[in-house]
Structure formats: structure tokens, C-alpha cells
Amino acid sequence: MFHLSSIRVQAVGIAFACSLGAGVAHAQDDTPASEIGHATSALLDVQRSNRAAATPQPIDGAAGTYAYQRYIDSFKTPIPQWFGTMSASGGGSSGGSGGGLSGGDLAR
């Protein structure tokens, strides 16, 4: 039991040291809501008008055909069980994959 209590003492010591080194909370700047709304409106206007769009990037026939074939072939793979359904997860739009593996884990 000595080993377990020494781990607890070390954990408390580390937590105490971290609390001493933690900074003081500071209030946020008083940015008027109208400035934030103006910036958001301006960015949405740029997006809506398509003024900042990149030039279209052509893709050659062989690469386009290959990419499209991979897209079509992706429908042959069944959806994994662990994705669940909208009704089973509550139907909300919270994003994510429904508690399954992350995208990086799908490539195994």
C-alpha cells in the first residue's frame, strides 16, 4: 500500500505545482458586437459572390477517369455497423461519426 500512497502524494504534488504556475484569468477585449457582425457579413458576402474563388484546375482524362471509378467503387463497400443510424443516435446534427473510429482508423 506504500507504493499506491506515494503515487497519490506525487500526483497531489504535481497538481499543486501546476496550480501555482497557472496564470490569472484575464477578461476578453470589449470588441463591439457590431464589428464582429460586420466582419462576418463581409466574409459571407465574399463567399456568396465567389470573388475569392480559385481558378478551376483541369484534370486530365486518365486521372479523372481513375478518380471517378474510385468514387463509384466506394459504393460497393457496405457501411460499417458501428456507424449506426440517425434514429439510433438520436437524430441530432452534432457532427462526427457517431462514436466510431476516426477517419484515420478507417484506412487500415
N, C-alpha and C positions, 0 to 999 in steps of 0.2 A: 504494500500500500504506500510505501515511502516514495516509490517511483511515480505513482499517479499524482500524489500531492505535490511533488516537486515540479511536475509538468504544469499543474494548476498555478503554482506560485510563479513560474516563469511566464505563463500566459497573462496573469494579472499584472506582472511587472511590465511586460511588453505593452499591454493595453494602457497602463498608466503613462508610460513613456510616450506613447503615441498621442495621448490626450494632452500632454504637456507641449508637444511640438505642433499641435493643431493650431491653425490660425484663427483669428477672430472673424466672425461673420461680418460682412460689410453689406450695407444697403445697396440696391441697384441704383443706377443713374435714373434721374427723373426725366426720361425721354417721353415727350408728349405722345399720346396715342395717335394724334393726327399725323405725326412724322412716320410712325410705323405703318399706318394705313396708307399713307402716300407712297411709301417705298413698295409696299405690297401691290398696290394698284398699278404702279409703274411697271413692275416686273411682270405682272399678269398681262398688262397691255402689250408688252414686248412679245410675250409668248403667244398671245392671241393673234397679233398682227403678223407673226412669222418673220419679223425683221432681223432677228439674230440667228436665223437658221443657217446651218452649214450648207455648202453646195452639195448637190447629190453626188454620191460616189458610185460610179458604174461598177458592175461586177461582170466578169467575162462569162461566157456561156457555160464552160465546163464547171467552174466553181459554183455558178448559180444553180445549175442542174444538180450538182452534188449536194448543195445545201438544201435545196427543195426536197430531194429524195430523203435526206436525213430527217427533215421535218415530217414528211409523210410516214416514214418508218416509225417515228416516235409514237404514232397512234396504235401501232401493233402491240406495244408493251402495255399490259394491264396496269391499272392504277393500284399501288400497294394498299393492303388492308389498313396499315397504320395511318393512312391519310384520313380515314374516317369520312363522314358525310356532314353536310351542313346541319341536318336535323339532329345528328348525334352530338354535335359540338355546341348546340345552342343557336346556331344560325347567325351569330353576330359577325360583324366585319372587322374583327380585331387584327387581321393580318396573320402572317406566319403560316406554318404548315400544319397546324392542328396538333402540335405536340410531338410530331415525328422527328426524324433525323434532320439535320441541317442539310442545305444544298450540297455542301462539300462531301457529306457522307453518302450521297446518292450515287457517286461515281465509282463506287467500289466494284 
